[in-house]
Amino acid sequence: MALSEFELIERFFSHIGHPREDVLLGVGDDCALVQVPAGENLAVSVDTLVEGVHFYAGTDPEKLGHKALAVNLSDLAAMGAIPAWATLALTLPESDSEWLKSFMRGFSALANRHRVQLVGGDTTRGALSVTIQVHGFVPPGKALTRDAARAGERIGITGTLGDAGLALQQMAGGRLPEKWLRERLEAPSPRLAAGLALRDLATSAIDVSDGLLADLGHICARSRVGARLELWNLPLSHEVDEHIKMSGDWSLPLTAGDDYELCFTVPPDSCRQIEAALGGIEERVAWIGVVEKDPGIRCLNADGRQIEAGQGGYQHFQSAK
Amino acid sequence: MALSEFELIERFFSHIGHPREDVLLGVGDDCALVQVPAGENLAVSVDTLVEGVHFYAGTDPEKLGHKALAVNLSDLAAMGAIPAWATLALTLPESDSEWLKSFMRGFSALANRHRVQLVGGDTTRGALSVTIQVHGFVPPGKALTRDAARAGERIGITGTLGDAGLALQQMAGGRLPEKWLRERLEAPSPRLAAGLALRDLATSAIDVSDGLLADLGHICARSRVGARLELWNLPLSHEVDEHIKMSGDWSLPLTAGDDYELCFTVPPDSCRQIEAALGGIEERVAWIGVVEKDPGIRCLNADGRQIEAGQGGYQHFQSAK
């Protein structure tokens, strides 16, 4: 049976996530009322996922609920912020309580894990899309922005690159990826603990959503620097490594995107400290290049030759060239 | 020429609205960074408008930019909150810089009027929809919630009811409404000054977005009370009054919605004070009924008879009955 909008909200949006004392009024009034701790700045980010653009029609709603929150939490991670609250604007072709129940299960599990409470929501009818806004705390002056990378610094990255792209490529070719690989695409883990550990050590950070070249490119543009990438140092899973060896094509780790690893810059003498800090939270770190004065990103092969790599990265509106 | 997503954001989302000192980092990084004044609570609300559901295809983008922000600011007004920041998630079928320029013009004009700064945005490709989240400040314990109406209190309303519904009805019938009437539908004014004036005097408030019966119904449900509405006291424009006289149909002011007036409850001995407070900001106020102990809303005609009025109000997912 179809439900009214208000029944939907009441039933599925109330009491979602970790109940927090700083939420004075949650879902169900004109606004939510929340309280930012004294002395903290508020970090805010919003992201939309659209069916057919950011995820396949028919994607498991539980996975989608996880991923829609994860990509937003990833933005907080890239700022070094601690997550607190989320709002959810869901546009659905029809009110389907089984679908919603499953979506909220995925959303809630991740929200609980990171002590996030859902404080507001809106449901509308239309083509399926999910807009989530997240809020987190960061002490004044401590946020990891994109504009403070300096020439001579090392470029670091968490995890491995290109797995989500490989999973997508296999699925586009009609092949079902292995479970772990599919999880990398459908259920990414926001690197929140890493962002927190980097807060006092890194000079800049970004999460890799649109591809390494595009996202490192944002740091370079904002900081008015360039970068040299050492391809032999890129952290790759066995599968992505094999794919590159067979095809000679580096686009998976460089431009495919959807990895949600953190890319950051650090003064060379802080590398050991960062390895220790990330080791403490069992987060893998690789040093993949150096910040340089000249604008642009240069990709070097193991034999020192510069290779041509697409400068693109995933964009929702491709430039007409 | 089509623009890349980043060029779109840079060009249209930067420096939008009133520049505020409490915005430490605006559009263009992983998150925005903002600062809530010491001792204030943060009010947060999110609303989505979908083409074909909340507005006609081909709606003037400047009007849409205004309305999408206005319906969100209206939620802050209904809490008695002072607006501060907004984020904007735009899903567009194509990147059309003329459309965007016009949309942002409508958004900016209203944002500037209420000293709101745009601090974050996301653009995605898909069926046209607009999701805006607004943030505002309200002192602890001062917010106008929906749960504190008490039997015996008077029910007040700002402005007039049913104009937006009449405009929509005329447009659906292929007729172009008069300019002022069309403005009531396409460019509603959020009653922010009224919300602020009501903050210390009203016991509860809501904005009329889904229709008076539905929205007053939310106050009644949350406060566990009912209401008696005196139809002869409903504030109506000449045109809506004529329409009711001719048709005998009260649905425009009762269930059509999209009015964005404030409906509120007050102890009887505060009515004069409220009239004085709203008079000071040139806001019309009408007393349209009484809060009662029995649940449900009863609509009384001028001769004291109870009339049957649809309990609905606009819902995005109609119940299957």
Interface residues (C-beta under 8 A of the other chain):
Chain A: M1 A2 L3 S4 E5 F6 E7 L8 L24 L25 G28 D29 D30 C31 A32 L33 V34 Q35 V36 A38 N41 L42 A43 V44 S45 V46 D47 T48 L49 V50 E51 G52 V53 H54 D75 L76 A78 M79 A81 W85 T87 L88 A89 T91 E94 S95 V119 G120 G121 D122 T123 T124 R125 G126 A127 S129 T131 Q133 H135 G136 V138 P140 A143 T145 R146 D147 A205 I206 D207 H218 R222 Q315 H316 F317 Q318 S319 A320
Chain B: M1 A2 L3 S4 E5 F6 E7 L8 L24 L25 G28 D29 D30 C31 A32 L33 V34 Q35 V36 A38 N41 L42 A43 V44 S45 V46 D47 T48 L49 V50 E51 G52 V53 H54 D75 L76 A78 M79 A81 W85 T87 L88 A89 T91 E94 S95 V119 G120 G121 D122 T123 T124 R125 G126 A127 S129 T131 Q133 H135 G136 V138 P140 A143 T145 R146 D147 A205 I206 D207 H218 R222 Q315 H316 F317 Q318 S319 A320
